[in-house]
């Protein structure tokens, strides 16, 4: 691995290989606790800037949130009006021939079974 320079994590102090796309700015390794520390440090730096103080408070933001909540009343309850089936249409089982074994299909399966027909050997 010639040319790849390891760095010391600002949180756990372990050496790590930074992502090549972001290596010059990356200061934390990929461990979960270090990623949390990175996020906390980033938020702290953002909130310390004078232009960001009070960014989420004030009458304009309160009104904006109130209007959004009126338009989306079921958002917090998890009941969405346009709830659809996940990724695929439900499987409609095909009728089986009389000579096959009694293979049962789930009516709500998302994928075909590999052994859906009796194999034919020549």
N, C-alpha and C positions, 0 to 999 in steps of 0.2 A: 504494500500500500504506500508506495512512494508518492510524496506530494500532498498527502492528506495530513493536516495538522490537527492533533487532538487539543481540546480545550478543557478547562476546569469548570465544572458547573458552579454557578454562584450560590446554589442552595445546598447541595450535598457534598460539594468539593471533589467529586469523583471525576476522572477524566472521561471524556466522551468524544465521539467523532461527530461534528456538526453536519447538518444537512448541506450538501454542496450548493444548493440554490440559495441558502440563507446563512452560510457559514460565517460571514464577517460580522453579522449582527446577533447570531444565536448565542445566548449566554447561559441557557439552562438545558439540561439533558431531557430525555424523553420519559423519565419516571413520573408516575402520577403525582407524587407529592411535589416534585420540582416544577411540573407544569402548573400546579395550583399556586406555587410561590411566584412563578413568572407572571401569571394572570393578576395576582394581588399587587405585585410591584408595578405592573403596567397600569392598572386602575389607579393606584396611588399617584403615579406620575401624571396621569391624565387629569385627575381631580385637583392637583396642585397648580395647574395653569390657571391664571386669572380669568381667561375667557370661558373656562369650563365651570367655574364656580356657580352653583345655582342653575345648572343647565336643565335639570329635570324638574325644577320647581317654578312656581309663578302661575298667574292666572291663565296665561295662554296654553300652557301645557296641561293644566287641570281641565280646561274646557275641551281640548283636543281628545284627552283620554275619556272624558264623560261622553262625548259624541260617539267615539269608537265603541264604547261599551253599550250604548243604546243600539247601535247598528249590529252588534254581535252578542246578543244576550245569552246564547247557549255555549259560548266559547269556553267559559270556565267550568261548565258542567260536563264537558266532553261529549255532548250530544250534538252532532253536526247534522244539518238537514240533508246534505248531499253525500251521505256515507255510502260508499260503494264497496263491492267485493274487492278483495286484495289481489292485485296483479293479474289474475286470470279469471276467466269465466268458470263457474262451477262445472264439474265434470258430469256429463250426462252419460250414464253407463249404457253400453250397447247390449242388446239381448244376446244371451249365450246359446250356443247350439246344444242339442239334446245330448250329444256324446261327450261333452266336456265334464270335468269334475265340478262339484259344487263350489265354485269360487264366488265369494261374496264381495261386492264392491261397496265402498262407502259412498253415499249419495252426495256428500259435500267434499269429496277429495279434490285436491288441486292439481294432481298429476295422474297420468295414466299408469297402470300397473304394467310391469314388463312381461309378466306371464298372464296376459289377459286371454290368450287362446291356447288350446292344446297344441304343442309343437308337432310339426309334421316331419317325420323322418323318412328318407328314401333309401 
